[in-house]
Amino acid sequence: MELAIRIQVEELPEGVFLATSDELPGLVAQGRTIAEALEIARDVARKLIEARREREGVPSLPTASERRSKTIVVAAW
């Protein structure tokens, strides 16, 4: 199963991009480009989901098939 989360990306005054997600608390990633911020966000999301899964079981996030726009696929199992 692939999980998908909605990511917000904003450009900071310093010229870097910040990626966060309201759906996955604790997800914060910064990159020099949008693509880099999203790549780092994907890695952070995987780690957060793994930690949550160890504590609580399967996280209650939408699957990739349930959502199509403005999301990144963060984990597959």
Secondary structure, 3 states (H helix, E strand, C coil): CEEEEECEEEECCCCCEEEECCCCCCCEEEECCHHHHHHHHHHHHHHHHHHHHHHHCCCCCCEHHHCCCCEEEEEEC
